[in-house]
Amino acid sequence: MKEIKWGIIGCGDVTEVKSGPAFNKVPNSSLVAVMRRDVAKAWDYASRHNVPAWYDNAEKLINDPEVNAVYIATPPLQHEEYTLLSLAAGKPVYVEKPMTLNTESALRMKNAAINFNVKLCVAHYRREQPIFLKVKQLLSDKVIGDIRFVQLQMLQSPAHNLIASTDTNWRLDPSISGGGLFHDLAPHQLDLMIYYFGKVSSSSGISVNQSKEYSADDLVTGQILFENGVVFNGTWCFTVSEADKKDICEITGSTGKISFPVFGNKITLKKDGYEEEFIFEALQHVQQPMIERVTAYFLGKGDNPCSAEQAILSMELMDSFTKTGRLK
């Protein structure tokens, strides 16, 4: 292939700005087809984004001879099914995070990619954003010495605006999303921890539905011991007051501390009694740097920026926080 011609399965609100337009903005890439079960909405998306073809059936898009790679942006319930169909058709897949509903499903997707010998990449796109690459550089350069521990807090009120709007709030239905808002937001954070600190030695957590406002758990805590000795402690709560909202990750080392929000644009470095800030411009299309890397990988011009094997590590962490430690 000399150019990646993308088809999107699930061209909902999340693809309007975050990802969809980027497929036409990176080198050797174009968006040629989209699919939604509501054909009127598929046509509307295609007409507004100048996409040549639109479908209300995923298999028709997958079998479109003009499509040579598939981006799956449906809710997680459909990720495995559409990934397997695309791989069986010989078309490489870029699938949204979380990779799927649970680890068992993710393993089937990984094995299918191996069996069909077709490329599979997962959209943990924060790995390629400048702010998080800067954090990785600071850690690699040992600016704060040897890393001791990480403290992460994602505290949001019921009125938060961190997720894209949808016709129905499927993120609160565990049968569709795999869990609640934790399963939608934590993959960003946990993947970054794996990206920064490597293999996990052990993990555990507690998951509970305190408010009973919906069927999914609204409070999750998790602990990780990485093989390199770094200890992580995280808290996700989605029922705090507006005044108590917080999005902060603090990495403490032997000589200083790095702090940053996962949904923000500023890094704060504290060391030797001084403080330094690194501020980054917001990206117009947050997935564009990742899509550029994925396109290069599909064309054989680079490595996989987030393989199934890497994405499964964060699936395993989410499962360990919410299954074995769940409080009834």
SERO-4910 file (N, C-alpha, C, O; in steps of 0.05 Angstrom, whole numbers):
BEGIN
 pado doro    nc1    nc2    nc3   cac1   cac2   cac3    cc1    cc2    cc3    oc1    oc2    oc3
  Met    A     17    -24      0      0      0      0     17     25      0     37     27     14
  Lys    A     10     44    -16     23     70    -17      8     91     -1     19    112      6
  Glu    A    -18     86      3    -35    105     17    -55     89     34    -66     69     24
  Ile    A    -60     98     58    -80     85     75   -107     99     69   -110    123     72
  Lys    A   -126     83     60   -153     93     54   -172     82     76   -179     58     76
  Trp    A   -179    100     94   -193     91    118   -223     89    115   -235    105    100
  Gly    A   -234     70    130   -262     69    134   -267     70    164   -254     56    179
  Ile    A   -287     86    173   -293     89    201   -319     73    206   -339     78    194
  Ile    A   -318     55    225   -342     42    235   -350     55    262   -335     53    281
  Gly    A   -373     69    262   -381     83    285   -373    113    284   -358    122    301
  Cys    A   -384    127    265   -375    156    262   -393    173    279   -408    190    269
  Gly    A   -391    169    305   -407    185    324   -393    211    332   -374    219    319
  Asp    A   -402    223    354   -392    249    363   -362    249    369   -348    269    365
  Val    A   -352    226    379   -323    225    386   -305    229    362   -282    237    364
  Thr    A   -316    223    338   -300    225    314   -303    252    300   -288    258    280
  Glu    A   -321    269    309   -326    294    296   -301    312    295   -295    324    274
  Val    A   -287    314    317   -263    332    318   -239    317    328   -217    321    317
  Lys    A   -242    300    347   -219    287    360   -203    270    340   -178    270    341
  Ser    A   -216    256    322   -202    237    304   -209    240    275   -191    242    258
  Gly    A   -235    240    268   -244    239    240   -229    257    221   -218    247    201
  Pro    A   -228    283    225   -215    301    206   -185    296    203   -173    302    182
  Ala    A   -173    284    223   -144    279    222   -136    259    201   -113    260    191
  Phe    A   -154    241    194   -147    221    174   -141    233    147   -127    222    130
  Asn    A   -151    257    141   -145    271    117   -122    291    120   -115    305    101
  Lys    A   -111    293    144    -90    313    149    -63    302    152    -43    317    154
  Val    A    -60    276    155    -33    264    158    -24    254    131    -40    248    114
  Pro    A      2    252    127     13    243    101      3    215     94      1    197    111
  Asn    A     -2    211     68     -8    184     57    -33    172     70    -34    148     74
  Ser    A    -53    189     76    -77    179     89   -101    195     79   -100    219     74
  Ser    A   -124    180     76   -149    194     69   -172    177     80   -171    153     84
  Leu    A   -194    192     86   -218    179     96   -238    175     72   -246    195     60
  Val    A   -244    150     66   -260    145     42   -288    133     47   -304    132     29
  Ala    A   -293    124     72   -320    113     78   -325    114    108   -307    113    124
  Val    A   -351    117    115   -359    117    143   -384    100    146   -399     95    126
  Met    A   -389     91    170   -412     74    176   -425     81    203   -411     85    223
  Arg    A   -452     83    203   -468     84    227   -493     68    221   -502     65    198
  Arg    A   -504     56    242   -529     40    238   -552     57    228   -569     47    214
  Asp    A   -552     82    236   -572    101    226   -561    113    200   -543    130    200
  Val    A   -572    105    177   -560    113    151   -562    143    147   -545    155    134
  Ala    A   -583    156    158   -585    185    155   -562    199    169   -552    219    158
  Lys    A   -555    189    192   -532    201    206   -506    195    192   -488    212    192
  Ala    A   -504    171    181   -479    165    165   -477    184    141   -455    194    136
  Trp    A   -499    187    127   -499    206    104   -492    234    113   -476    248    100
  Asp    A   -504    243    135   -499    270    145   -469    274    152   -457    294    144
  Tyr    A   -457    254    165   -428    256    172   -412    257    146   -394    274    143
  Ala    A   -418    239    127   -403    238    102   -405    264     87   -385    274     75
  Ser    A   -429    276     86   -433    301     71   -418    324     83   -407    341     69
  Arg    A   -418    325    110   -404    347    124   -374    345    122   -360    365    123
  His    A   -364    320    121   -335    316    121   -324    308     94   -301    299     92
  Asn    A   -340    310     73   -332    304     46   -321    276     43   -300    272     31
  Val    A   -335    257     54   -328    228     52   -343    216     29   -368    219     28
  Pro    A   -330    202     11   -344    192    -13   -366    171     -8   -385    171    -23
  Ala    A   -363    154     12   -381    132     15   -391    130     44   -377    137     63
  Trp    A   -416    121     47   -427    118     74   -445     93     74   -457     85     54
  Tyr    A   -446     80     98   -460     54    100   -475     54    127   -469     68    145
  Asp    A   -496     35    128   -509     30    153   -503      1    162   -516     -9    181
  Asn    A   -483    -12    149   -476    -39    155   -445    -41    155   -432    -34    136
  Ala    A   -434    -51    177   -405    -52    181   -392    -70    160   -371    -64    150
  Glu    A   -404    -93    154   -392   -112    135   -390   -100    107   -371   -106     93
  Lys    A   -409    -83    100   -408    -70     74   -384    -51     72   -370    -50     52
  Leu    A   -379    -37     94   -356    -19     95   -330    -35     94   -312    -29     79
  Ile    A   -329    -56    110   -304    -73    111   -298    -85     83   -275    -87     75
  Asn    A   -319    -92     68   -315   -105     42   -314    -85     19   -311    -93     -4
  Asp    A   -315    -59     25   -312    -39      4   -283    -40     -6   -264    -37      9
  Pro    A   -279    -45    -32   -252    -48    -43   -235    -23    -41   -211    -25    -42
  Glu    A   -248      0    -37   -232     24    -34   -220     27     -6   -201     42     -2
  Val    A   -232     13     14   -223     15     41   -201     -6     46   -205    -30     41
  Asn    A   -177      3     54   -156    -16     60   -147    -15     89   -127    -29     96
  Ala    A   -161      0    106   -155      0    135   -181      9    149   -196     26    139
  Val    A   -185     -1    174   -210      5    188   -205     17    215   -188      6    230
  Tyr    A   -218     39    221   -218     51    247   -244     45    261   -265     53    251
  Ile    A   -244     31    284   -268     23    298   -272     42    321   -256     42    341
  Ala    A   -293     58    320   -299     78    340   -327     74    352   -339     93    361
  Thr    A   -336     49    353   -362     43    365   -358     41    396   -335     42    405
  Pro    A   -379     38    411   -376     30    439   -361      3    441   -361    -12    422
  Pro    A   -348     -2    464   -331    -26    466   -345    -52    461   -331    -72    453
  Leu    A   -371    -54    465   -385    -79    461   -380    -90    433   -379   -114    429
  Gln    A   -378    -72    413   -374    -82    385   -345    -83    376   -340    -92    353
  His    A   -327    -76    393   -299    -75    384   -288   -102    375   -276   -104    353
  Glu    A   -294   -123    390   -283   -149    383   -295   -159    357   -281   -168    339
  Glu    A   -322   -158    354   -335   -168    330   -325   -154    305   -318   -167    286
  Tyr    A   -323   -127    305   -315   -113    281   -285   -116    276   -277   -116    253
  Thr    A   -270   -119    297   -241   -124    293   -236   -150    280   -221   -152    261
  Leu    A   -250   -171    289   -246   -198    277   -256   -198    248   -242   -211    232
  Leu    A   -278   -185    242   -287   -184    215   -267   -170    197   -262   -179    174
  Ser    A   -256   -148    206   -237   -132    190   -211   -148    186   -200   -149    164
  Leu    A   -201   -160    207   -176   -176    205   -180   -199    186   -162   -205    170
  Ala    A   -203   -212    187   -209   -235    170   -210   -226    140   -204   -241    122
  Ala    A   -217   -201    136   -218   -190    109   -190   -180    100   -187   -170     78
  Gly    A   -171   -183    117   -143   -175    111   -138   -145    113   -119   -135    101
  Lys    A   -155   -131    129   -152   -102    131   -143    -94    159   -156   -101    179
  Pro    A   -120    -80    161   -110    -72    187   -129    -55    203   -146    -41    191
  Val    A   -128    -57    229   -148    -44    247   -134    -25    266   -114    -32    279
  Tyr    A   -147     -2    269   -141     17    290   -166     19    307   -187     29    298
  Val    A   -166      8    332   -190      6    348   -188     24    372   -167     27    384
  Glu    A   -211     36    378   -212     55    401   -206     42    427   -207     17    430
  Lys    A   -198     59    447   -195     49    474   -222     53    488   -237     70    480
  Pro    A   -228     38    510   -213     14    517   -214     -7    494   -233     -7    478
  Met    A   -194    -23    492   -192    -42    469   -217    -58    465   -225    -63    443
  Thr    A   -230    -66    487   -254    -82    486   -266    -83    515   -259    -67    532
  Leu    A   -284   -102    520   -298   -103    545   -281   -114    568   -284   -105    591
  Asn    A   -263   -132    562   -247   -145    584   -222   -158    572   -219   -159    547
  Thr    A   -205   -169    589   -180   -181    580   -184   -205    562   -170   -208    542
  Glu    A   -204   -222    568   -209   -246    552   -215   -238    523   -205   -251    504
  Ser    A   -232   -218    520   -239   -209    493   -214   -197    479   -210   -202    455
  Ala    A   -198   -182    493   -174   -170    482   -154   -192    472   -142   -189    451
  Leu    A   -152   -213    487   -134   -235    479   -144   -248    453   -127   -255    436
  Arg    A   -170   -251    450   -180   -262    425   -174   -243    401   -167   -253    379
  Met    A   -176   -217    405   -169   -198    384   -139   -200    377   -132   -201    354
  Lys    A   -122   -201    397    -94   -203    393    -87   -229    377    -72   -228    358
  Asn    A    -99   -251    385    -93   -277    372   -103   -277    343    -91   -289    326
  Ala    A   -126   -264    338   -136   -262    311   -117   -247    293   -112   -255    270
  Ala    A   -106   -225    303    -86   -210    287    -62   -227    280    -51   -225    258
  Ile    A    -54   -243    300    -31   -261    295    -39   -282    274    -23   -288    255
  Asn    A    -62   -295    278    -70   -317    260    -75   -307    231    -68   -321    212
  Phe    A    -86   -283    228    -92   -273    201    -68   -258    190    -67   -250    167
  Asn    A    -47   -253    207    -23   -238    200    -30   -211    189    -20   -202    168
  Val    A    -48   -197    204    -57   -170    197    -52   -151    220    -54   -160    243
  Lys    A    -44   -127    215    -36   -108    236    -60    -98    252    -82    -93    242
  Leu    A    -55    -95    278    -75    -85    297    -62    -65    315    -41    -70    327
  Cys    A    -74    -42    318    -64    -20    336    -87     -9    352   -110     -8    343
  Val    A    -81     -2    377   -102      8    396    -98     38    400    -75     48    402
  Ala    A   -120     53    402   -119     82    402   -113     94    430   -129    110    440
  His    A    -91     86    442    -82     99    466    -65    123    457    -40    123    458
  Tyr    A    -79    143    447    -67    165    431    -51    185    448    -36    201    437
  Arg    A    -55    185    474    -40    204    491    -10    198    490      6    216    496
  Arg    A     -3    174    484     26    167    481     40    186    462     64    191    465
  Glu    A     26    196    442     39    212    421     35    242    423     45    257    407
  Gln    A     21    250    444     17    279    448     41    292    461     54    280    478
  Pro    A     48    317    452     72    330    462     74    331    492     96    327    503
  Ile    A     53    336    507     54    339    535     64    314    549     80    314    567
  Phe    A     54    291    539     60    266    552     87    255    543    100    240    557
  Leu    A     95    262    519    122    256    510    143    272    526    164    262    532
  Lys    A    136    296    534    153    312    551    156    299    579    178    298    589
  Val    A    134    290    590    136    275    616    155    252    613    172    247    630
  Lys    A    152    237    591    169    213    587    198    221    585    216    208    596
  Gln    A    204    243    571    231    253    569    243    261    596    265    254    603
  Leu    A    227    275    613    236    283    639    242    259    656    261    259    671
  Leu    A    226    238    654    231    214    669    255    199    659    272    190    675
  Ser    A    258    198    633    282    184    621    307    198    628    328    186    632
  Asp    A    306    225    629    330    241    636    335    242    666    354    254    675
  Lys    A    318    229    682    320    227    711    322    255    724    338    260    742
  Val    A    306    273    713    305    300    724    297    301    753    306    318    768
  Ile    A    280    282    761    272    280    790    284    256    803    273    246    823
  Gly    A    306    246    792    320    223    804    306    197    799    292    193    779
  Asp    A    309    179    818    296    153    816    266    155    825    261    167    845
  Ile    A    248    143    810    220    146    816    212    129    839    220    105    841
  Arg    A    198    141    858    190    127    882    161    117    881    155     94    883
  Phe    A    142    136    876    114    129    875     98    149    858    108    171    852
  Val    A     74    141    850     56    157    834     29    159    849     18    138    858
  Gln    A     18    183    851     -9    187    863    -26    200    841    -20    222    832
  Leu    A    -48    187    834    -66    197    814    -94    200    825   -105    182    839
  Gln    A   -107    223    820   -135    227    828   -151    238    805   -144    258    793
  Met    A   -172    224    798   -191    233    778   -218    235    793   -233    215    795
  Leu    A   -225    259    802   -249    264    817   -267    283    801   -258    305    794
  Gln    A   -291    274    795   -309    290    778   -337    290    789   -345    271    803
  Ser    A   -351    311    783   -379    313    792   -396    300    770   -387    296    748
  Pro    A   -422    294    777   -440    283    756   -443    301    732   -452    292    711
  Ala    A   -436    327    735   -440    346    713   -414    350    696   -412    370    682
  His    A   -395    332    698   -370    335    684   -374    336    654   -395    327    644
  Asn    A   -354    346    640   -356    348    610   -331    336    597   -323    345    576
  Leu    A   -321    314    608   -297    302    597   -302    283    574   -283    277    559
  Ile    A   -327    274    571   -332    255    550   -350    268    528   -364    287    534
  Ala    A   -349    257    504   -365    267    482   -394    260    487   -401    240    499
  Ser    A   -412    278    478   -441    273    481   -450    251    463   -438    247    441
  Thr    A   -470    236    471   -481    214    455   -511    214    458   -522    226    476
  Asp    A   -524    200    439   -554    199    440   -563    185    466   -583    194    478
  Thr    A   -550    164    474   -555    151    499   -529    149    515   -508    146    503
  Asn    A   -531    150    541   -506    149    557   -497    120    561   -499    109    583
  Trp    A   -488    108    539   -480     80    540   -456     75    558   -451     52    567
  Arg    A   -441     95    564   -417     92    581   -425     83    609   -408     72    624
  Leu    A   -449     87    617   -458     79    644   -471     52    644   -481     43    665
  Asp    A   -471     38    621   -482     11    619   -459     -9    616   -447    -10    595
  Pro    A   -452    -24    637   -429    -42    636   -431    -63    614   -410    -72    605
  Ser    A   -455    -70    605   -457    -90    584   -448    -79    557   -441    -94    539
  Ile    A   -447    -52    554   -438    -39    530   -410    -28    532   -394    -30    513
  Ser    A   -403    -17    556   -378     -3    559   -357    -20    574   -333    -14    573
  Gly    A   -366    -41    587   -347    -57    604   -348    -48    633   -338    -63    650
  Gly    A   -358    -25    639   -360    -14    666   -374     12    665   -394     15    652
  Gly    A   -364     32    680   -376     58    680   -357     78    668   -342     72    650
  Leu    A   -357    103    680   -339    123    670   -310    116    674   -292    125    660
  Phe    A   -304    100    695   -277     90    699   -267     76    674   -244     81    666
  His    A   -283     59    662   -274     44    638   -270     62    614   -256     54    595
  Asp    A   -282     85    614   -279    104    592   -254    122    595   -240    127    576
  Leu    A   -249    130    620   -228    150    625   -202    137    635   -180    146    627
  Ala    A   -203    116    651   -179    105    663   -160     93    642   -136     93    647
  Pro    A   -170     82    619   -150     72    599   -129     92    591   -106     85    587
  His    A   -137    118    589   -117    139    583    -95    139    604    -71    140    598
  Gln    A   -103    139    630    -85    142    652    -68    117    656    -43    119    660
  Leu    A    -81     94    656    -66     69    661    -47     63    639    -25     52    643
  Asp    A    -55     69    614    -36     64    592    -11     82    594     11     73    588
  Leu    A    -15    106    603      8    124    607     27    113    628     51    114    626
  Met    A     15    102    650     32     90    671     49     67    660     72     64    666
  Ile    A     36     50    643     51     28    631     72     38    612     94     28    610
  Tyr    A     65     59    597     83     72    578    108     83    592    130     82    582
  Tyr    A    104     94    616    125    106    631    141     86    648    166     88    650
  Phe    A    128     66    660    141     50    680    144     20    673    156      5    688
  Gly    A    132     12    651    137    -15    642    120    -37    654     96    -32    660
  Lys    A    131    -60    658    116    -84    666    106    -82    695    119    -70    712
  Val    A     83    -95    699     70    -95    725     77   -121    740     76   -143    728
  Ser    A     84   -118    765     89   -141    782     63   -151    795     58   -175    796
  Ser    A     47   -133    806     22   -140    819      3   -116    819     12    -93    817
  Ser    A    -23   -122    821    -43   -100    823    -68   -110    836    -74   -134    836
  Ser    A    -83    -91    848   -108    -98    861   -124    -72    865   -113    -50    861
  Gly    A   -149    -75    872   -165    -51    875   -192    -57    887   -199    -79    894
  Ile    A   -208    -36    890   -235    -37    901   -253    -21    882   -246      0    873
  Ser    A   -276    -32    876   -295    -20    859   -323    -21    871   -332    -43    880
  Val    A   -337      1    872   -362      2    887   -381     23    874   -373     43    864
  Asn    A   -407     16    875   -428     35    867   -439     49    892   -456     37    905
  Gln    A   -430     72    898   -438     86    922   -464    101    919   -481    100    936
  Ser    A   -467    115    896   -490    133    893   -516    118    885   -538    127    890
  Lys    A   -512     95    872   -535     79    861   -551     95    840   -574     89    834
  Glu    A   -538    115    828   -552    131    807   -554    116    781   -572    122    765
  Tyr    A   -537     97    776   -538     80    752   -525     53    759   -516     49    782
  Ser    A   -525     35    740   -517      8    746   -487      4    748   -477    -16    760
  Ala    A   -471     22    738   -442     19    738   -430     30    764   -442     47    777
  Asp    A   -407     20    772   -392     30    795   -383     59    790   -376     66    768
  Asp    A   -384     75    811   -377    103    808   -352    111    825   -343    134    824
  Leu    A   -341     91    839   -316     96    854   -298     72    851   -306     49    856
  Val    A   -273     77    842   -254     55    838   -227     65    849   -219     87    845
  Thr    A   -214     47    864   -187     53    873   -169     30    863   -178      7    860
  Gly    A   -144     36    857   -126     15    847    -97     20    856    -88     43    858
  Gln    A    -83     -2    861    -55     -1    868    -39    -19    849    -48    -40    842
  Ile    A    -16     -9    842      2    -24    824     30    -24    835     40     -4    845
  Leu    A     43    -47    834     72    -49    839     84    -56    812     80    -78    802
  Phe    A    101    -38    802    115    -44    776    140    -60    782    150    -60    804
  Glu    A    149    -75    762    173    -91    765    197    -75    773    216    -86    785
  Asn    A    198    -50    765    221    -33    772    219    -21    800    236     -5    808
  Gly    A    198    -29    815    196    -19    842    178      5    846    172     12    869
  Val    A    169     18    825    152     41    827    124     32    837    114     12    828
  Val    A    113     47    856     87     41    868     67     62    858     72     86    859
  Phe    A     44     53    849     22     71    839     -2     68    856    -10     46    864
  Asn    A    -15     90    862    -41     90    876    -60    109    862    -53    133    859
  Gly    A    -83     99    854   -102    116    839   -130    115    851   -138     95    861
  Thr    A   -144    138    849   -172    140    857   -188    153    835   -181    175    826
  Trp    A   -210    140    828   -229    151    808   -256    153    822   -267    132    829
  Cys    A   -267    176    824   -294    180    836   -309    200    818   -299    221    811
  Phe    A   -334    193    812   -349    209    793   -374    221    806   -394    228    792
  Thr    A   -374    224    833   -397    235    847   -389    255    868   -403    259    888
  Val    A   -367    269    864   -359    290    883   -372    316    875   -385    318    853
  Ser    A   -370    337    891   -381    363    885   -364    377    864   -341    370    860
  Glu    A   -376    397    851   -361    413    831   -336    425    844   -316    428    831
  Ala    A   -339    433    869   -316    446    883   -293    427    888   -270    436    891
  Asp    A   -299    401    888   -278    382    895   -267    367    870   -253    347    873
  Lys    A   -274    376    846   -264    363    822   -233    365    821   -221    385    830
  Lys    A   -221    344    811   -192    343    810   -183    324    788   -195    302    784
  Asp    A   -163    331    774   -150    315    753   -120    319    756   -109    338    745
  Ile    A   -107    301    771    -78    306    777    -64    279    778    -73    260    790
  Cys    A    -40    279    766    -22    256    769      4    267    779     16    285    767
  Glu    A     13    258    802     38    267    815     58    244    816     53    223    828
  Ile    A     81    248    803    102    228    802    124    239    820    137    259    815
  Thr    A    129    225    842    149    233    862    175    217    858    174    192    858
  Gly    A    197    231    856    223    218    853    241    223    877    232    236    897
  Ser    A    265    214    876    284    218    898    293    246    901    304    254    922
  Thr    A    290    263    880    300    290    881    279    311    873    286    335    872
  Gly    A    254    303    868    234    323    861    208    310    853    204    286    858
  Lys    A    190    326    841    163    316    834    154    328    808    159    352    803
  Ile    A    141    312    792    128    321    767     98    318    770     88    297    778
  Ser    A     83    339    765     53    339    767     41    348    740     51    365    727
  Phe    A     19    335    733      5    342    708    -23    331    709    -28    310    722
  Pro    A    -42    344    695    -69    332    691    -68    315    666    -53    320    648
  Val    A    -84    294    666    -85    277    643   -103    289    622   -101    283    598
  Phe    A   -121    307    631   -139    321    612   -133    352    614   -151    367    619
  Gly    A   -108    359    610   -100    387    612    -76    392    595    -69    375    578
  Asn    A    -62    414    600    -40    422    582    -15    433    597      1    446    584
  Lys    A    -13    427    623      9    439    638     24    418    655     11    402    669
  Ile    A     50    418    653     67    402    670     80    420    691     90    441    683
  Thr    A     81    412    716     95    427    737    117    410    748    113    387    757
  Leu    A    141    421    747    165    407    758    174    422    783    179    446    782
  Lys    A    176    407    805    186    418    830    212    403    838    212    379    840
  Lys    A    233    419    842    259    407    849    277    428    862    279    450    852
  Asp    A    290    420    883    311    437    896    300    464    903    314    484    901
  Gly    A    275    465    911    263    490    921    253    509    899    244    531    905
  Tyr    A    255    500    873    244    518    852    222    503    837    219    478    839
  Glu    A    206    518    823    184    506    808    185    516    779    190    540    774
  Glu    A    181    498    760    181    505    731    157    493    718    148    471    724
  Glu    A    145    509    700    121    500    686    127    496    656    141    512    644
  Phe    A    115    476    645    115    472    616     87    472    606     71    455    614
  Ile    A     80    491    589     52    494    580     51    487    550     67    496    534
  Phe    A     31    472    542     28    462    515      2    472    503    -19    474    517
  Glu    A      2    478    477    -22    487    463    -41    463    460    -31    440    455
  Ala    A    -66    468    462    -86    446    458    -85    438    428    -84    455    411
  Leu    A    -87    412    423    -87    402    396   -115    405    384   -135    399    398
  Gln    A   -117    412    359   -142    414    346   -155    387    344   -179    384    349
  His    A   -139    367    336   -149    339    334   -131    322    351   -108    317    344
  Val    A   -141    314    374   -124    302    395   -111    276    385    -90    268    396
  Gln    A   -123    262    366   -112    237    357    -93    240    333    -81    220    324
  Gln    A    -90    264    323    -74    267    298    -45    256    301    -36    242    282
  Pro    A    -30    262    322     -3    251    324     -3    220    323     15    208    311
  Met    A    -23    208    337    -24    179    337    -32    168    310    -20    148    301
  Ile    A    -51    181    297    -59    171    270    -36    173    251    -34    155    233
  Glu    A    -19    193    253      4    195    236     23    171    241     33    159    222
  Arg    A     27    163    266     44    140    272     31    114    263     45     97    252
  Val    A      5    111    267     -9     87    258     -8     84    228     -3     62    217
  Thr    A    -12    106    213    -11    105    184     17     96    175     19     80    157
  Ala    A     38    107    187     65     99    180     69     69    186     82     55    170
  Tyr    A     59     60    208     61     32    215     47     14    195     58     -6    186
  Phe    A     23     21    187      8      5    168     22      5    141     19    -14    126
  Leu    A     37     26    134     51     28    109     79     15    111     94     15     91
  Gly    A     86      4    134    112     -9    137    135     10    141    158      4    136
  Lys    A    128     35    151    149     55    154    154     62    183    167     83    189
  Gly    A    145     46    201    149     51    230    139     29    247    127     10    237
  Asp    A    145     31    273    136     10    292    107     15    300     96     37    296
  Asn    A     95     -5    312     68     -3    323     68     16    348     82      9    367
  Pro    A     55     38    347     55     57    370     40     47    394     45     56    416
  Cys    A     22     28    391      9     15    414     -3    -11    405    -25    -12    393
  Ser    A     11    -33    410      3    -59    401    -19    -71    419    -24    -60    441
  Ala    A    -31    -92    409    -51   -106    426    -39   -116    452    -51   -114    473
  Glu    A    -14   -126    450     -1   -135    475      2   -113    495     -2   -117    519
  Gln    A      9    -89    486     11    -66    505    -16    -58    516    -19    -52    540
  Ala    A    -36    -57    499    -63    -49    508    -75    -69    527    -90    -62    545
  Ile    A    -68    -95    524    -79   -115    542    -69   -110    571    -83   -117    590
  Leu    A    -46    -99    574    -35    -93    600    -54    -74    616    -59    -78    640
  Ser    A    -65    -54    603    -83    -36    616   -110    -49    620   -124    -44    640
  Met    A   -119    -67    602   -143    -82    606   -140   -100    631   -159   -102    647
  Glu    A   -117   -112    635   -113   -129    658   -114   -113    684   -125   -122    704
  Leu    A   -103    -88    683   -104    -71    707   -133    -64    713   -141    -65    737
  Met    A   -148    -56    693   -176    -49    699   -192    -72    710   -208    -69    729
  Asp    A   -187    -96    699   -200   -120    709   -192   -125    738   -209   -133    755
  Ser    A   -167   -122    745   -157   -127    772   -168   -107    792   -172   -114    815
  Phe    A   -174    -83    783   -185    -62    801   -215    -67    805   -225    -61    827
  Thr    A   -229    -77    785   -259    -77    786   -271   -105    789   -295   -106    795
  Lys    A   -256   -126    785   -268   -153    788   -263   -165    815   -281   -170    831
  Thr    A   -237   -170    820   -230   -185    844   -235   -168    869   -241   -179    890
  Gly    A   -235   -141    866   -238   -124    890   -266   -112    892   -270    -94    909
  Arg    A   -285   -121    875   -311   -107    875   -326   -111    901   -328   -133    912
  Leu    A   -338    -89    911   -355    -90    935   -384    -90    926   -392    -73    910
  Lys    A   -400   -108    936   -428   -110    930   -444    -90    947   -468    -89    944
***
